[in-house]
Amino acid sequence: MNDSIKKAAEEIANKIASLPKDAEFTFGSFFKDYLFKNSDQFSLMKEVKRLCEEKGIELENTQPDAIMGMPWVYKYKKKN
């Protein structure tokens, strides 16, 4: 994973950490601030989720059974 993805993932994880409990968001809403190709966005999403888990941030996919295409368009809720 390249350094730009790691840096962006850390920034996004920090933004998610600052959200209030029960805030809903899509990863895509954060990704729009960066110019990564779709192939890199998969790595970015994986790294953001890993960092959130590492920081103890609980995320819930509110649309787990929906088929919507790219994983960053699903709505998530910050549980804590």
Secondary structure, 3 states (H helix, E strand, C coil): CCHHHHHHHHHHHHHHHCCCCCCEEEHHHHHCCCCCCHHHHHHHHHHHHHHHHHCCCCEEECCCCCCCCCHHHCEEEECC
